[in-house]
Amino acid sequence: MRKGLAGSLFVVVLLVAAVLASCTPKATPAPQPSAPATPSATAAPRTTPAVGAEDAAWNKVVEAAKKEGKLNFYNWYFTEGRGGRALQQAFESKYGIKLDAIQGRGAEFTERLKTEKRIGQMVADVVEGSSLHLENMRLAGLLTPTTDIPVMREKDAWHMAPNFHNKEANYLNYQRMFLTMFMNTNLVKPGEEPKGLTDLLDPKWKGKLLISDPVVSEIASRFVLYIQQKRLPDDFPARLGRQELLFDPSTPGVALKLAQGNASIAVLLATLDVSNLVAEGAPLRVLDTKEGVMVDALSMGAVNNGPHPNAAKVFLNYILSPDGQKLIASKSLSYPVRKGITANVPPAMQLEPANPLLIDPAAVEFVAKAFRDKQLVAALKPK
């Protein structure tokens, strides 16, 4: 009995010891030297990056623009070709902002905006035109600075900085353009084309030259810069005016008449006015100019006290973004201001000027102030 009881007690003691051992906390191992961390099979939760103050402010502008829901756009060239339509559709799709484009000429829009300002009822939000017309609008206090849009933070992204002509960014360059001569290849034989503007004074070109009407266009003031820089003689406009010039109120109209064979040569026409016609098979070719080819820009500006100020900023930022600039290069067949984007320009339009004449900020202001020189207008269009 005692032996049996003792055996039973021994078994109970063993069981209790086993239970206690299982309940006792294990000793913590001594720390080992640290080793490179091995990635865990379960990814750690990502931390959302903090939004900078500038980005947060811009997001508010975009949201406010979407609430405005509309943009009134006075334009000269934008709705002329396929590029404008593609940009309009892409912008409306991206932001849900309706773009109402109203086409006209820069001089007309300057007077229209002055009237809107005078009666205190601004209609336009953004206006487009050459740098000369936009400079006149700036001088009249019709445009507002847009230095706060995101693209303006990019410093090395440009062939021509958006605010090259106007550091306060009252207007922004969005397309580069060359102003030079063009010929109708059906009417001018190879080798007989003029090599420069002074060649147009030859009697053989009398009655065969097309030019935009100096009464409503800026063509007269363009000659001012050539004269001021001693590239043309002072009496050149008067001598050219005696060549029985043919006129059209708009530069696109000049390009179309040249394509239709109404003249042999067009004078100081912009490349962007001709690209679409050339792409469609028109018999036109760009010509270099020994006195210098003007290198200028097509620009846009936000109207001061426009009804949709946030939508205006969003639109300008989009036009200068990589997406907007790619559409300009591919659809408008013109030269973007942003680097890294190839211009889709037809071969007959390709030009590397031997003697470029850059329209720098000082030149823009100088020529803009000469825009209304009635003597020059009368010289080119004698009665």
Buried (B, 14 or more C-beta within 10 A) or exposed (E): EEEEEEEEEEEEEEEEEEEEEEEEEEEEEEEEEEEEEEEEEEEEEEEEEEEEEEEEEBEEBBEBBBEBEEBBBBBBBBBBBBBBBBBBEBBEEEBEBBBEBBBBBBBBBBEBBEEBBEEEEBBBBBBBBBBBBBBBBBBBEBBBBBEBBBBBEBEEBBBBBBBBBBEEBBBBBBBBBBBBBBBBBEBBEEEEBBEBBBBBBEEEBEEBBBBBBBBBBBBBBBBBBBBBEEBBEEEBBBBBBEBEBBBBBBBBBBBBBBBEEBBBBBBBBBBBBBBBBBBEEBBBBBBBBBBBBBBBBBBBBBBBEBBBBBBBBBBBBBBBBEBBBBBBBBBBBBBBBBEEBEBBBBEBBEBEBEEEBEBEBEBBBBBBBBBEBEEBBBBBBEE
